[in-house]
Amino acid sequence: MKMVLYYLQTKQEPWVEEAARQLEKKIARFIPFEVIALKSKSHSRAAAAEKKLAEEKKLLEVLNDGDFVILFDEKGKLSKGSKEFAQQVQKALESGKQRVVFVIGGPYGFTDAIRKKSRVMLSLSPLTMNHFVAKVASLEQLYRAFTILKNIPYHND
């Protein structure tokens, strides 16, 4: 079993990349884990539909039928907390699928074709956040989920 986080990237910020590297190392102690950027071109707001279709194409190229896909989407189910999120991760790990794949979508969300590929759609927060913050937040929650599942002191109730 392997775990992957895909995210759509138009540019990089050094602080995000450093935080992501640190969290990726921590998660990799529990499971083979990889963070993969899918390059996404900047588009004007008027071309939102075109951007979503281009991102759909990139995602369909990397998502496999044997994946347990979890989308981070603002329209997804809002978790009641980190323990509930840890339970979602546990279910994904026990699914028998080859990979557990998390995906952070672009600024205009996911197409229906990508939503159909997913097993779960989760919201990271009721607040809207940019992709830099979403990337760091999702990685921190994945690390927190593993510490909860392994009873490692990190999460406080």
N, CA, C and O of each residue as an XYZ file, in Angstrom:
628
protein
N       0.845     -1.178      0.000
C       0.000      0.000      0.000
C       0.886      1.236      0.000
O       1.923      1.290      0.661
N       0.447      2.212     -0.753
C       1.155      3.480     -0.869
C       0.137      4.603     -0.748
O      -1.035      4.425     -1.077
N       0.589      5.759     -0.275
C      -0.270      6.921     -0.164
C       0.356      8.061     -0.964
O       1.568      8.273     -0.935
N      -0.509      8.795     -1.685
C      -0.052      9.896     -2.535
C      -0.958     11.101     -2.309
O      -2.165     10.953     -2.116
N      -0.371     12.282     -2.335
C      -1.134     13.525     -2.358
C      -0.796     14.237     -3.657
O       0.352     14.620     -3.884
N      -1.800     14.414     -4.509
C      -1.650     15.199     -5.732
C      -2.241     16.572     -5.482
O      -3.270     16.715     -4.820
N      -1.577     17.575     -6.020
C      -2.141     18.913     -5.966
C      -1.814     19.637     -7.255
O      -0.801     19.364     -7.898
N      -2.683     20.563     -7.626
C      -2.497     21.336     -8.847
C      -1.741     22.607     -8.494
O      -2.128     23.340     -7.583
N      -0.663     22.860     -9.218
C       0.245     23.941     -8.861
C       0.454     24.892    -10.023
O       0.772     24.469    -11.134
N       0.273     26.179     -9.763
C       0.604     27.195    -10.770
C       1.910     27.885    -10.431
O       2.639     28.304    -11.330
N       2.222     28.011     -9.135
C       3.493     28.597     -8.713
C       3.901     27.998     -7.380
O       3.127     27.279     -6.747
N       5.124     28.299     -6.959
C       5.646     27.767     -5.704
C       5.922     28.894     -4.727
O       6.207     30.023     -5.127
N       5.837     28.584     -3.470
C       6.224     29.487     -2.397
C       7.196     28.726     -1.506
O       6.880     27.624     -1.058
N       8.372     29.288     -1.240
C       9.376     28.561     -0.444
C       8.863     28.103      0.923
O       9.191     26.996      1.348
N       8.082     28.905      1.612
C       7.613     28.512      2.943
C       6.704     27.293      2.872
O       6.713     26.449      3.768
N       5.918     27.206      1.800
C       5.017     26.062      1.627
C       5.824     24.810      1.344
O       5.568     23.753      1.920
N       6.796     24.931      0.460
C       7.605     23.776      0.088
C       8.383     23.240      1.288
O       8.509     22.026      1.449
N       8.903     24.125      2.125
C       9.648     23.685      3.314
C       8.718     22.987      4.305
O       9.052     21.916      4.811
N       7.570     23.573      4.584
C       6.610     22.943      5.502
C       6.165     21.591      4.953
O       6.070     20.616      5.698
N       5.894     21.533      3.660
C       5.452     20.281      3.036
C       6.524     19.205      3.142
O       6.212     18.053      3.445
N       7.777     19.561      2.898
C       8.877     18.579      2.995
C       8.967     18.000      4.404
O       9.128     16.792      4.575
N       8.865     18.859      5.401
C       8.953     18.396      6.786
C       7.810     17.437      7.115
O       8.033     16.390      7.723
N       6.607     17.786      6.721
C       5.453     16.923      7.009
C       5.503     15.641      6.183
O       5.134     14.575      6.675
N       5.948     15.732      4.951
C       6.073     14.537      4.103
C       7.017     13.526      4.746
O       6.729     12.329      4.742
N       8.134     13.984      5.296
C       9.079     13.087      5.978
C       8.412     12.413      7.177
O       8.605     11.219      7.409
N       7.637     13.169      7.928
C       6.971     12.610      9.104
C       5.953     11.545      8.707
O       5.875     10.493      9.341
N       5.182     11.812      7.672
C       4.167     10.851      7.213
C       4.834      9.589      6.675
O       4.335      8.483      6.885
N       5.958      9.754      5.983
C       6.661      8.619      5.376
C       7.194      7.635      6.420
O       7.586      6.524      6.064
N       7.216      8.015      7.688
C       7.600      7.071      8.746
C       6.528      5.994      8.934
O       6.809      4.908      9.442
N       5.305      6.307      8.522
C       4.184      5.394      8.723
C       3.816      4.585      7.485
O       3.348      3.452      7.595
N       4.029      5.168      6.308
C       3.590      4.544      5.061
C       4.403      5.125      3.908
O       4.788      6.293      3.964
N       4.676      4.339      2.863
C       5.301      4.954      1.689
C       4.401      6.097      1.202
O       3.223      5.893      0.908
N       4.972      7.286      1.123
C       4.172      8.482      0.877
C       4.894      9.413     -0.075
O       6.115      9.562     -0.026
N       4.110     10.036     -0.943
C       4.670     10.925     -1.938
C       3.719     12.102     -2.162
O       2.499     11.935     -2.177
N       4.289     13.277     -2.332
C       3.532     14.474     -2.696
C       3.927     14.828     -4.117
O       5.109     14.987     -4.419
N       2.931     14.951     -4.995
C       3.216     15.180     -6.414
C       2.439     16.393     -6.906
O       1.215     16.465     -6.790
N       3.189     17.345     -7.461
C       2.576     18.534     -8.065
C       2.225     18.239     -9.516
O       3.024     17.675    -10.264
N       1.041     18.623     -9.890
C       0.627     18.568    -11.288
C       0.583     20.010    -11.775
O      -0.199     20.819    -11.276
N       1.410     20.320    -12.733
C       1.499     21.702    -13.208
C       0.185     22.128    -13.859
O      -0.390     21.415    -14.682
N      -0.262     23.300    -13.466
C      -1.505     23.848    -13.977
C      -1.250     25.276    -14.445
O      -0.725     26.096    -13.691
N      -1.615     25.567    -15.669
C      -1.391     26.905    -16.212
C      -2.381     27.897    -15.599
O      -3.509     27.545    -15.254
N      -1.933     29.125    -15.476
C      -2.821     30.191    -15.010
C      -3.835     30.505    -16.105
O      -3.499     30.542    -17.289
N      -5.058     30.725    -15.701
C      -6.127     31.127    -16.608
C      -6.879     32.288    -15.975
O      -6.873     32.456    -14.756
N      -7.515     33.070    -16.801
C      -8.359     34.135    -16.269
C      -9.628     33.518    -15.688
O      -9.974     32.379    -16.002
N     -10.304     34.263    -14.856
C     -11.565     33.759    -14.281
C     -12.587     33.456    -15.370
O     -13.431     32.574    -15.206
N     -12.514     34.180    -16.471
C     -13.440     33.939    -17.578
C     -13.210     32.565    -18.207
O     -14.103     32.021    -18.857
N     -12.012     32.006    -18.013
C     -11.669     30.704    -18.588
C     -11.679     29.598    -17.529
O     -10.952     28.612    -17.651
N     -12.498     29.763    -16.498
C     -12.544     28.782    -15.408
C     -12.913     27.385    -15.910
O     -12.303     26.400    -15.494
N     -13.892     27.291    -16.786
C     -14.318     25.981    -17.298
C     -13.187     25.307    -18.070
O     -12.984     24.099    -17.956
N     -12.460     26.088    -18.849
C     -11.327     25.558    -19.609
C     -10.239     25.047    -18.658
O      -9.651     23.992    -18.894
N      -9.975     25.794    -17.590
C      -8.972     25.391    -16.603
C      -9.384     24.090    -15.920
O      -8.554     23.199    -15.738
N     -10.661     23.970    -15.537
C     -11.136     22.750    -14.884
C     -10.968     21.541    -15.798
O     -10.578     20.465    -15.342
N     -11.259     21.713    -17.078
C     -11.106     20.600    -18.019
C      -9.636     20.212    -18.201
O      -9.315     19.028    -18.308
N      -8.757     21.192    -18.237
C      -7.315     20.895    -18.358
C      -6.836     20.158    -17.112
O      -6.042     19.222    -17.210
N      -7.315     20.576    -15.941
C      -6.936     19.901    -14.699
C      -7.530     18.494    -14.640
O      -6.884     17.568    -14.151
N      -8.748     18.334    -15.133
C      -9.364     17.004    -15.197
C      -8.491     16.060    -16.010
O      -8.245     14.925    -15.602
N      -8.024     16.529    -17.158
C      -7.183     15.694    -18.022
C      -5.924     15.242    -17.281
O      -5.559     14.067    -17.331
N      -5.266     16.171    -16.596
C      -4.051     15.822    -15.846
C      -4.352     14.803    -14.751
O      -3.587     13.860    -14.552
N      -5.454     14.991    -14.048
C      -5.803     14.066    -12.969
C      -6.175     12.688    -13.507
O      -5.780     11.676    -12.927
N      -6.918     12.632    -14.591
C      -7.289     11.335    -15.158
C      -6.071     10.544    -15.634
O      -6.106      9.315    -15.680
N      -4.991     11.253    -15.988
C      -3.761     10.581    -16.393
C      -3.057      9.893    -15.223
O      -2.320      8.929    -15.431
N      -3.271     10.375    -13.998
C      -2.531      9.830    -12.851
C      -3.387      8.983    -11.909
O      -2.845      8.232    -11.098
N      -4.707      9.090    -12.003
C      -5.577      8.286    -11.140
C      -5.821      6.923    -11.774
O      -6.123      6.824    -12.963
N      -5.688      5.876    -10.968
C      -5.852      4.503    -11.453
C      -7.137      3.901    -10.909
O      -7.667      4.355     -9.895
N      -7.630      2.880    -11.587
C      -8.836      2.194    -11.119
C      -8.624      1.543     -9.756
O      -9.581      1.370     -9.002
N      -7.393      1.181     -9.432
C      -7.094      0.536     -8.162
C      -6.848      1.505     -7.021
O      -6.360      1.099     -5.967
N      -7.178      2.789     -7.209
C      -6.941      3.803     -6.182
C      -8.184      4.029     -5.317
O      -9.316      3.959     -5.795
N      -7.945      4.296     -4.058
C      -8.982      4.805     -3.151
C      -8.777      6.315     -3.140
O      -7.849      6.815     -2.504
N      -9.643      7.040     -3.846
C      -9.448      8.472     -4.064
C     -10.281      9.279     -3.070
O     -11.486      9.077     -2.919
N      -9.587     10.204     -2.398
C     -10.229     11.132     -1.473
C      -9.939     12.541     -1.971
O      -8.782     12.946     -2.082
N     -10.996     13.279     -2.269
C     -10.850     14.650     -2.740
C     -10.987     15.617     -1.581
O     -11.895     15.489     -0.760
N     -10.093     16.578     -1.516
C     -10.270     17.705     -0.613
C     -10.989     18.772     -1.425
O     -10.425     19.350     -2.354
N     -12.234     19.023     -1.064
C     -13.097     19.905     -1.838
C     -13.951     20.707     -0.875
O     -14.503     20.152      0.075
N     -14.067     21.999     -1.106
C     -14.855     22.829     -0.187
C     -16.322     22.416     -0.136
O     -17.031     22.771      0.806
N     -16.784     21.670     -1.137
C     -18.165     21.176     -1.140
C     -18.283     19.793     -0.513
O     -19.369     19.217     -0.470
N     -17.168     19.265     -0.027
C     -17.156     17.938      0.572
C     -17.698     17.940      1.985
O     -18.072     18.978      2.530
N     -17.732     16.743      2.567
C     -18.207     16.567      3.937
C     -17.194     17.195      4.891
O     -15.991     16.962      4.781
N     -17.691     17.977      5.809
C     -16.835     18.589      6.822
C     -16.676     17.606      7.968
O     -17.657     17.190      8.584
N     -15.442     17.240      8.248
C     -15.156     16.312      9.331
C     -15.494     16.954     10.667
O     -15.394     18.170     10.831
N     -15.892     16.125     11.610
C     -16.186     16.631     12.952
C     -14.911     16.834     13.755
O     -14.960     17.328     14.882
N     -13.789     16.463     13.194
C     -12.526     16.657     13.887
C     -11.467     15.716     13.376
O     -11.703     14.913     12.474
N     -10.293     15.829     13.969
C      -9.141     15.041     13.521
C      -9.323     13.550     13.772
O      -8.833     12.729     12.996
N     -10.021     13.190     14.848
C     -10.243     11.754     15.111
C     -11.137     11.140     14.040
O     -10.901     10.013     13.607
N     -12.157     11.869     13.613
C     -13.024     11.363     12.540
C     -12.235     11.268     11.234
O     -12.410     10.318     10.471
N     -11.374     12.244     10.977
C     -10.540     12.182      9.788
C      -9.613     10.967      9.855
O      -9.417     10.284      8.850
N      -9.045     10.696     11.028
C      -8.184      9.521     11.213
C      -8.963      8.238     10.896
O      -8.409      7.307     10.310
N     -10.232      8.185     11.279
C     -11.059      7.012     10.971
C     -11.254      6.870      9.460
O     -11.271      5.754      8.942
N     -11.404      8.001      8.745
C     -11.523      7.955      7.281
C     -10.229      7.400      6.669
O     -10.268      6.593      5.740
N      -9.101      7.839      7.195
C      -7.813      7.342      6.705
C      -7.708      5.838      6.959
O      -7.263      5.089      6.090
N      -8.116      5.403      8.140
C      -8.076      3.972      8.472
C      -8.941      3.158      7.509
O      -8.513      2.106      7.035
N     -10.141      3.630      7.219
C     -11.018      2.935      6.262
C     -10.355      2.830      4.893
O     -10.425      1.790      4.238
N      -9.717      3.903      4.471
C      -9.034      3.893      3.175
C      -7.897      2.877      3.180
O      -7.711      2.143      2.209
N      -7.136      2.834      4.273
C      -6.020      1.888      4.382
C      -6.504      0.443      4.385
O      -5.808     -0.443      3.890
N      -7.677      0.199      4.932
C      -8.241     -1.150      5.013
C      -9.055     -1.530      3.780
O      -9.618     -2.623      3.729
N      -9.125     -0.648      2.787
C      -9.977     -0.865      1.618
C      -9.480     -1.962      0.688
O     -10.247     -2.475     -0.128
N      -8.207     -2.329      0.799
C      -7.652     -3.320     -0.117
C      -7.209     -2.720     -1.442
O      -6.752     -3.443     -2.327
N      -7.338     -1.415     -1.586
C      -6.910     -0.746     -2.817
C      -5.389     -0.642     -2.844
O      -4.734     -0.715     -1.804
N      -4.833     -0.471     -4.045
C      -3.379     -0.394     -4.202
C      -2.799      0.892     -3.629
O      -1.727      0.891     -3.024
N      -3.527      1.989     -3.830
C      -3.048      3.279     -3.333
C      -4.204      4.046     -2.696
O      -5.357      3.945     -3.115
N      -3.852      4.811     -1.673
C      -4.775      5.803     -1.145
C      -4.288      7.127     -1.714
O      -3.147      7.529     -1.486
N      -5.157      7.798     -2.454
C      -4.776      9.013     -3.161
C      -5.640     10.173     -2.685
O      -6.867     10.137     -2.782
N      -4.979     11.196     -2.172
C      -5.645     12.436     -1.799
C      -5.389     13.440     -2.912
O      -4.308     13.459     -3.499
N      -6.384     14.275     -3.204
C      -6.230     15.268     -4.267
C      -6.763     16.613     -3.783
O      -7.889     16.726     -3.298
N      -5.916     17.623     -3.933
C      -6.341     19.009     -3.704
C      -6.600     19.596     -5.077
O      -5.704     19.646     -5.919
N      -7.810     20.034     -5.297
C      -8.189     20.551     -6.610
C      -7.705     21.961     -6.862
O      -7.096     22.601     -6.005
N      -7.993     22.421     -8.060
C      -7.640     23.773     -8.444
C      -8.619     24.785     -7.866
O      -9.525     24.410     -7.121
N      -8.453     26.051     -8.195
C      -9.269     27.109     -7.601
C     -10.754     27.041     -7.970
O     -11.584     27.647     -7.293
N     -11.090     26.322     -9.021
C     -12.486     26.239     -9.445
C     -13.104     24.876     -9.142
O     -14.210     24.576     -9.590
N     -12.396     24.069     -8.392
C     -12.933     22.778     -7.972
C     -12.717     21.678     -8.990
O     -11.913     21.795     -9.914
N     -13.472     20.594     -8.786
C     -13.331     19.395     -9.608
C     -14.484     19.268    -10.599
O     -15.585     19.765    -10.362
N     -14.210     18.599    -11.701
C     -15.266     18.272    -12.656
C     -16.035     17.058    -12.144
O     -15.588     16.372    -11.225
N     -17.175     16.802    -12.736
C     -17.965     15.627    -12.358
C     -17.203     14.331    -12.618
O     -17.347     13.367    -11.865
N     -16.396     14.299    -13.675
C     -15.622     13.084    -13.986
C     -14.657     12.750    -12.852
O     -14.473     11.576    -12.529
N     -14.048     13.747    -12.253
C     -13.128     13.509    -11.139
C     -13.926     13.149     -9.883
O     -13.531     12.250     -9.140
N     -15.023     13.827     -9.644
C     -15.850     13.500     -8.469
C     -16.318     12.045     -8.527
O     -16.400     11.384     -7.491
N     -16.624     11.542     -9.713
C     -17.071     10.146     -9.859
C     -15.957      9.155     -9.541
O     -16.232      8.025     -9.138
N     -14.720      9.560     -9.713
C     -13.578      8.682     -9.404
C     -13.336      8.579     -7.900
O     -12.669      7.652     -7.440
N     -13.870      9.518     -7.143
C     -13.564      9.570     -5.712
C     -14.485      8.664     -4.906
O     -15.630      8.412     -5.281
N     -13.952      8.184     -3.793
C     -14.738      7.425     -2.824
C     -15.280      8.345     -1.742
O     -16.342      8.102     -1.169
N     -14.514      9.422     -1.472
C     -14.863     10.354     -0.395
C     -14.493     11.764     -0.845
O     -13.466     11.977     -1.491
N     -15.351     12.724     -0.492
C     -15.025     14.138     -0.672
C     -15.083     14.792      0.695
O     -16.112     14.763      1.371
N     -13.966     15.382      1.094
C     -13.875     16.008      2.408
C     -13.548     17.489      2.264
O     -12.810     17.902      1.369
N     -14.115     18.270      3.167
C     -13.759     19.674      3.269
C     -12.749     19.825      4.393
O     -12.936     19.267      5.474
N     -11.688     20.569      4.149
C     -10.693     20.815      5.189
C     -11.200     21.820      6.224
O     -10.770     21.808      7.377
N     -12.114     22.685      5.800
C     -12.603     23.738      6.680
C     -13.824     24.385      6.042
O     -13.970     24.362      4.820
N     -14.706     24.963      6.860
C     -15.794     25.737      6.263
C     -15.279     27.065      5.695
O     -15.988     27.734      4.943
N     -14.062     27.440      6.048
C     -13.448     28.647      5.508
C     -12.795     28.334      4.171
O     -12.280     27.234      3.976
N     -12.811     29.274      3.267
C     -12.101     29.114      2.008
C     -10.634     29.412      2.254
O     -10.296     30.377      2.940
N      -9.767     28.587      1.696
C      -8.322     28.820      1.855
C      -7.638     28.652      0.515
O      -8.122     27.931     -0.358
N      -6.499     29.331      0.356
C      -5.773     29.172     -0.903
C      -5.074     27.810     -0.918
O      -5.038     27.099      0.086
N      -4.530     27.476     -2.066
C      -3.959     26.139     -2.241
C      -2.688     25.916     -1.429
O      -2.374     24.783     -1.067
N      -1.967     26.977     -1.145
C      -0.781     26.836     -0.308
C      -1.179     26.374      1.089
O      -0.600     25.432      1.631
N      -2.158     27.036      1.656
C      -2.614     26.696      3.004
C      -3.276     25.320      3.005
O      -3.076     24.538      3.935
N      -4.059     25.019      1.974
C      -4.721     23.710      1.884
C      -3.696     22.582      1.835
O      -3.902     21.530      2.441
N      -2.603     22.792      1.125
C      -1.567     21.761      1.026
C      -0.953     21.493      2.397
O      -0.836     20.338      2.806
N      -0.565     22.537      3.102
C       0.050     22.365      4.418
C      -0.963     21.789      5.404
O      -0.627     20.902      6.188
N      -2.201     22.286      5.372
C      -3.230     21.788      6.295
C      -3.526     20.314      6.050
O      -3.671     19.546      7.002
N      -3.615     19.914      4.798
C      -3.916     18.504      4.511
C      -2.769     17.604      4.965
O      -3.007     16.525      5.506
N      -1.539     18.034      4.751
C      -0.392     17.231      5.189
C      -0.335     17.138      6.713
O      -0.056     16.073      7.263
N      -0.597     18.244      7.384
C      -0.569     18.212      8.843
C      -1.658     17.282      9.369
O      -1.427     16.538     10.321
N      -2.833     17.317      8.764
C      -3.921     16.440      9.214
C      -3.622     14.974      8.920
O      -4.010     14.098      9.694
N      -2.941     14.697      7.816
C      -2.541     13.309      7.547
C      -1.546     12.831      8.596
O      -1.669     11.718      9.107
N      -0.571     13.657      8.917
C       0.383     13.280      9.964
C      -0.347     13.089     11.293
O      -0.107     12.111     12.001
N      -1.226     14.011     11.625
C      -2.001     13.908     12.869
C      -2.832     12.618     12.877
O      -2.922     11.950     13.907
N      -3.431     12.270     11.752
C      -4.242     11.051     11.665
C      -3.399      9.822     12.008
O      -3.841      8.953     12.760
N      -2.197      9.752     11.464
C      -1.342      8.598     11.768
C      -0.936      8.560     13.238
O      -0.857      7.484     13.832
N      -0.678      9.721     13.823
C      -0.323      9.705     15.250
C      -1.508      9.272     16.099
O      -1.326      8.614     17.123
N      -2.710      9.629     15.691
C      -3.917      9.179     16.400
C      -4.057      7.669     16.258
O      -4.276      6.969     17.246
N      -3.933      7.165     15.031
C      -4.100      5.736     14.780
C      -3.037      4.892     15.486
O      -3.304      3.755     15.874
N      -1.844      5.440     15.650
C      -0.738      4.696     16.276
C      -0.581      5.037     17.754
O       0.376      4.597     18.391
N      -1.517      5.821     18.309
C      -1.467      6.221     19.718
C      -0.153      6.895     20.098
O       0.400      6.644     21.168
N       0.333      7.744     19.217
C       1.554      8.514     19.466
C       1.134      9.879     20.006
O       0.296     10.549     19.403
N       1.704     10.296     21.130
C       1.314     11.594     21.692
C       1.632     12.745     20.727
O       2.797     13.040     20.458
N       0.614     13.366     20.231
C       0.725     14.545     19.378
C      -0.600     15.294     19.437
O      -0.639     16.506     19.650
N      -1.677     14.551     19.244
C      -3.023     15.139     19.250
C      -3.517     15.256     20.691
O      -3.418     14.307     21.469
N      -4.038     16.407     21.032
C      -4.637     16.614     22.342
C      -6.137     16.757     22.195
O      -6.614     17.482     21.322
N      -6.882     16.070     23.043
C      -8.349     16.190     22.980
C      -8.808     17.453     23.641
O     -10.007     17.725     23.687
